[in-house]
Amino acid sequence: MKKTILLFAVLLSLVAFAQIRFEKAYYIDNSDNRVECLIKNVDWKNNPDFFNYQLGENAEIRTATVKEVKVFEIYNQSKFIRSIVDFDKSSINIRNLSESKEPEFVQRQLFLKQLVTGAANLYKYEEGNDAKFFYQKGSEEIKPLIYKPFQLELYQIAYNESYKQQLSAALNCGGMNNNQTNSLKYKEKDMVEIFSKYNECSDPNYITAAPIKKGGTIHLSVRPRVSLSSLQLTNSMTRDVFEFGDNTGLGVGVELEYVLPFNKSKWAIILEPTYRTYKAETVIEPFYMAGMKLFAFADYQSIEVPIGIRHYMYIDSNSRIFLNAQYVFDLNLGSSLEVKRADGFVTQNIDVDAFSNFAIGAGYSYKSKYGAEIRYFTNRNIVKGYPNFSTSYSNVSLILSYTIF
């Protein structure tokens, strides 16, 4: 068990030094100098106010802030424009909604993400769960598209949807009509579609270049494993301690992974029902029963249901290292703990009902198809309702993985 934990610690150290990916990019500074560089692409969910970059592959990592940079772009990925804009600071939290429908504007200097480029430009600023959109026609200033929830009466929420009137007036071309803007939702997909449609109408040669942001992806994997487990049963009244020792067992799980659609798909939510089993026996000579022995038998079978998060770190286009953190539920499958005398008389028959525990894991994924992981579980008590009995079940697993889709 100690060697396995040492191996796990070594793998964690390797993860800490996993390669950070920088991609081809440029930025324009306050003096209008265009600097070709490599920018760390974290596929920001929230708009950044700084970024890390290198002037070459082996150059030092530097930081540039919104005060120093007018524009930066990661080629074929994303582009951010600095602008001082009217920003509605109104809360969107239903507990703190304003009673006024009017936006509460303050001026902020921000990096706005450019979603659509053309006769009309569309920008987005996201902070937590709050996404705001801005637009610009030609060389005009960048303006906010107004959308604000507000409290009408107690427990009643109304919405200022002025963005519909704004877009109806600004995006007026050909067959575009008010019905299109009246049904428009304050969502990225809807906004990108109507701005692209306007730009196509304004310029027959216009090509839609803005990528539509995709949702998350789901993966299903089969995950067989070998586990090194140990169990200790303690009777606090008699001071009996049954050490079952290390036991190697097999198990198999099915993992459902939902990869979140931001930060370069580096974060995922995982659910992994797993069948596992542990069988062992041991014997002690209690001090209060001179010359006699007590035999203990453990048959522990269950479905573990770990649920948690995973973080990926890229080594190259084919290889990734990942870390997991999980909360583990345990569903008993007819397990038993028995203590017998040498003559076969059962002195204790203990029902197994396990508590939940935690697990952490580190692993390697190749081509998003094959993988391996070492997972360490915190100690788990597998008995409830017995004041005099307690257990400590520990487990380290080596898990292989094959992704079906």
Number of C-alpha atoms within 10 A of each C-alpha: 15 8 8 16 14 11 13 22 14 12 19 19 12 13 21 11 10 17 14 12 15 19 16 20 23 20 24 17 18 11 9 11 11 15 13 16 17 23 25 17 20 17 17 13 15 17 18 19 15 14 16 15 24 20 17 13 13 7 10 9 15 11 11 15 14 19 14 15 23 21 20 25 19 20 13 11 13 17 19 23 18 18 17 15 18 17 21 19 12 19 15 14 12 13 9 11 17 19 13 14 18 16 18 14 13 12 12 13 14 20 26 25 24 20 24 23 19 20 19 19 20 26 26 22 20 16 11 8 9 11 15 20 23 21 22 18 16 10 9 9 12 18 18 20 23 20 20 23 22 24 18 15 9 6 8 9 13 13 12 15 18 14 21 22 15 16 20 18 13 14 23 14 15 9 7 15 13 15 10 12 20 14 10 18 13 17 11 17 14 14 21 21 15 18 23 24 17 22 22 17 18 17 12 8 9 16 12 16 12 17 13 13 12 10 10 13 13 14 15 17 20 17 23 19 20 17 22 18 21 21 25 16 21 16 15 12 9 12 13 17 17 21 18 20 14 16 15 16 15 15 17 19 22 19 22 18 21 19 21 17 17 18 13 16 17 18 20 20 18 21 20 23 20 21 20 19 17 22 18 17 17 14 18 14 13 15 12 10 9 8 8 12 16 21 18 23 18 21 16 21 19 20 19 18 21 22 21 19 19 20 17 22 23 19 16 13 9 11 16 22 24 20 21 22 20 21 16 22 18 21 18 17 16 12 18 18 18 16 20 17 15 11 8 10 10 14 13 12 13 17 17 22 20 19 15 18 16 17 19 19 22 24 22 23 21 14 12 15 14 16 20 19 23 26 22 21 19 16 18 20 21 22 20 15 11 10 10 11 19 18 19 16 18 18 20 24 22 20 21 21 22 18 17 10 10
